[in-house]
C-alpha cells in the first residue's frame, strides 16, 4: 500500500481471475459474514461457555468499531464499483453478484473473519494450527477485493480491527477469569 495506489492494486487483483476463482471467492466470502460468526460462537458453546462468551464479545466489539467507522466516520467512502464508475478502465465484475456502492471503509467481512479466526487460533490448544486460521482469514479478506466489493486498504484495516478486538477480548477476559473463576466457565452445551 506504500508503493502502489489503491487503483493500481485493484487493477492488479481484478486482472487475475478465472471461473474457478469466481466460484471459490464467491463462496469463501461468507466466512466473513456475521451469520458465520454467530454459528462459530454457538459451536464454541459446545466446548465451553467461556469460549462462547469470548466469541460473542470479540464479534460484538469488532463489529461495533467497524460500524462506527463505516457509518459515522467514513460514510461516503466509495466502493470500487462507484469509485471507478466514470473511469475508462474496463474492470470486471462477476455477473449476478450484488455489489454495493458506499460504506467501503473498513471491510466488515474482513473485520469479522479476522476476529473469528484470530480468536480460534488463540483458543486452539495446538498452536501450529494458527497458520491455518490466519490463511482462512486472509483468503476471506482477499475475496472482498476479488469480488470488487472493497479496496486493499479496506481489508487491511478490517484485519487490524478484527485481530486487535480478539486479542483485547482474549487477554482481558482470560485475566479476569483467572482472578475470579466461576463454576459456569467450563460448562458447555451437550448434544
C-alpha positions as CSV (number, residue, x, y, z in Angstrom):
1,X,0.0,0.0,0.0
2,X,3.0,2.3,0.4
3,X,4.2,1.6,-3.1
4,X,1.1,1.2,-5.2
5,X,-2.1,3.3,-5.3
6,X,-5.5,1.8,-4.5
7,X,-6.3,1.9,-8.2
8,X,-3.2,0.0,-9.2
9,X,-3.8,-2.7,-6.5
10,X,-7.4,-3.0,-7.6
11,X,-6.4,-3.3,-11.2
12,X,-3.8,-6.0,-10.4
13,X,-6.3,-8.1,-8.4
14,X,-9.1,-7.6,-10.9
15,X,-7.0,-8.8,-13.8
16,X,-6.2,-12.1,-12.1
17,X,-9.4,-14.1,-12.3
18,X,-10.8,-17.4,-13.5
19,X,-14.2,-19.1,-13.5
20,X,-12.9,-21.4,-10.7
21,X,-11.7,-18.5,-8.6
22,X,-15.0,-16.7,-9.2
23,X,-16.9,-19.7,-7.7
24,X,-14.4,-20.1,-4.9
25,X,-14.3,-16.5,-3.7
26,X,-18.0,-16.0,-4.2
27,X,-18.5,-18.7,-1.5
28,X,-15.5,-18.2,0.8
29,X,-16.5,-14.6,1.4
30,X,-19.3,-16.0,3.6
31,X,-16.6,-16.9,6.2
32,X,-16.6,-13.1,7.0
33,X,-20.4,-12.9,7.3
34,X,-22.0,-12.1,10.7
35,X,-24.0,-15.2,10.5
36,X,-20.8,-17.3,10.3
37,X,-19.5,-15.6,13.5
38,X,-22.8,-16.4,15.3
39,X,-22.5,-20.0,14.1
40,X,-18.9,-20.2,15.4
41,X,-20.0,-18.7,18.7
42,X,-22.7,-21.3,19.2
43,X,-20.3,-24.1,18.3
44,X,-17.9,-22.7,20.9
45,X,-20.6,-23.1,23.5
46,X,-20.2,-26.9,22.9
47,X,-16.6,-26.5,24.1
48,X,-17.3,-24.1,27.0
49,X,-19.5,-21.2,27.8
50,X,-16.3,-19.2,28.5
51,X,-15.2,-19.6,24.9
52,X,-18.6,-18.8,23.6
53,X,-18.7,-15.6,25.6
54,X,-15.3,-14.6,24.2
55,X,-16.6,-15.3,20.7
56,X,-19.6,-13.1,21.2
57,X,-17.6,-10.3,22.8
58,X,-15.0,-10.3,20.1
59,X,-17.5,-10.3,17.3
60,X,-19.6,-7.5,19.0
61,X,-16.5,-5.3,19.7
62,X,-15.1,-5.7,16.3
63,X,-18.5,-5.1,14.6
64,X,-19.1,-2.0,16.7
65,X,-15.8,-0.5,15.8
66,X,-16.3,-1.3,12.1
67,X,-19.8,0.0,12.0
68,X,-18.9,3.3,13.7
69,X,-16.1,3.8,11.2
70,X,-18.4,2.9,8.2
71,X,-21.5,4.8,9.3
72,X,-20.2,7.8,11.2
73,X,-16.5,8.5,10.3
74,X,-16.3,7.4,6.7
75,X,-19.9,7.2,5.4
76,X,-19.0,8.5,2.0
77,X,-16.2,6.0,1.3
78,X,-16.9,4.7,-2.2
79,X,-16.7,1.1,-3.0
80,X,-14.8,0.1,-6.2
81,X,-17.9,0.0,-8.4
82,X,-18.8,3.6,-7.6
83,X,-15.2,4.7,-7.4
84,X,-14.5,3.5,-11.0
85,X,-18.0,4.4,-12.3
86,X,-16.7,7.1,-14.7
87,X,-13.3,5.6,-15.3
88,X,-12.1,4.4,-18.7
89,X,-10.7,1.3,-17.1
90,X,-12.7,-1.8,-18.2
91,X,-13.0,-3.6,-14.8
92,X,-14.5,-7.0,-14.5
93,X,-17.3,-8.0,-12.1
94,X,-18.9,-11.4,-11.6
95,X,-22.3,-11.5,-13.3
96,X,-25.2,-11.7,-10.9
97,X,-23.2,-10.6,-7.9
98,X,-24.8,-7.8,-5.7
99,X,-22.2,-5.1,-5.5
100,X,-22.5,-2.2,-3.1
101,X,-21.5,1.4,-3.8
102,X,-20.9,3.0,-0.4
103,X,-19.5,2.3,3.1
104,X,-16.4,0.7,1.9
105,X,-14.0,1.6,4.8
106,X,-13.3,-0.7,6.6
107,X,-14.4,-4.0,5.3
108,X,-16.9,-5.6,7.7
109,X,-16.3,-9.1,6.3
110,X,-12.6,-8.8,6.8
111,X,-13.1,-7.5,10.3
112,X,-15.4,-10.4,11.1
113,X,-13.1,-13.0,9.5
114,X,-10.0,-11.8,11.4
115,X,-12.0,-11.5,14.6
116,X,-13.3,-15.1,14.4
117,X,-10.1,-16.8,13.1
118,X,-7.8,-14.9,15.5
119,X,-9.9,-16.0,18.4
120,X,-10.0,-19.6,17.2
121,X,-6.2,-19.5,16.9
122,X,-5.9,-18.2,20.5
123,X,-8.3,-20.8,21.8
124,X,-6.8,-23.7,19.9
125,X,-4.5,-25.8,22.1
126,X,-2.5,-26.8,19.1
127,X,-0.8,-23.5,18.3
128,X,0.7,-24.7,15.0
129,X,-2.9,-24.6,13.5
130,X,-2.7,-20.8,13.9
131,X,-1.3,-20.6,10.4
132,X,-4.4,-22.3,9.1
133,X,-6.7,-19.8,10.8
134,X,-4.6,-16.9,9.5
135,X,-4.8,-18.3,6.0
136,X,-8.6,-18.6,6.2
137,X,-8.9,-15.0,7.4
138,X,-6.6,-13.7,4.7
139,X,-8.4,-15.6,1.9
140,X,-11.7,-14.3,3.2
141,X,-10.4,-10.8,3.2
142,X,-8.9,-11.2,-0.2
143,X,-12.2,-12.4,-1.5
144,X,-13.7,-8.9,-0.8
145,X,-11.2,-7.3,-3.2
146,X,-11.5,-10.1,-5.8
147,X,-15.3,-9.7,-5.7
148,X,-14.9,-5.9,-6.3
149,X,-16.5,-5.1,-3.0
150,X,-13.6,-3.4,-1.3
151,X,-10.1,-1.9,-1.8
152,X,-7.0,-3.4,-0.2
153,X,-6.9,-0.6,2.4
154,X,-10.4,-1.6,3.5
155,X,-9.5,-5.2,4.1
156,X,-6.2,-4.2,5.7
157,X,-7.9,-2.0,8.3
158,X,-10.6,-4.6,8.8
159,X,-7.9,-7.2,9.5
160,X,-6.4,-5.0,12.2
161,X,-9.7,-4.2,13.8
162,X,-10.7,-7.9,13.9
163,X,-7.3,-9.1,15.2
164,X,-6.9,-6.4,17.9
165,X,-10.5,-6.9,19.0
166,X,-10.0,-10.6,19.6
167,X,-6.6,-10.1,21.3
168,X,-8.1,-7.5,23.7
169,X,-11.1,-9.6,24.5
170,X,-9.0,-12.7,25.0
171,X,-6.4,-11.0,27.2
172,X,-9.0,-9.1,29.3
173,X,-11.4,-11.9,29.8
174,X,-8.7,-14.6,30.5
175,X,-7.1,-12.3,33.0
176,X,-10.4,-11.5,34.7
177,X,-11.5,-15.1,34.8
178,X,-8.2,-16.3,36.3
179,X,-8.7,-13.9,39.2
180,X,-12.4,-14.6,39.5
181,X,-13.1,-18.1,38.4
182,X,-16.7,-19.2,38.2
183,X,-18.3,-22.6,38.1
184,X,-20.0,-21.9,34.7
185,X,-16.7,-21.2,32.9
186,X,-16.2,-24.8,31.9
187,X,-19.8,-25.7,31.4
188,X,-20.9,-26.4,27.9
189,X,-23.8,-27.3,25.8
190,X,-24.4,-31.0,25.1
191,X,-26.0,-32.7,22.2
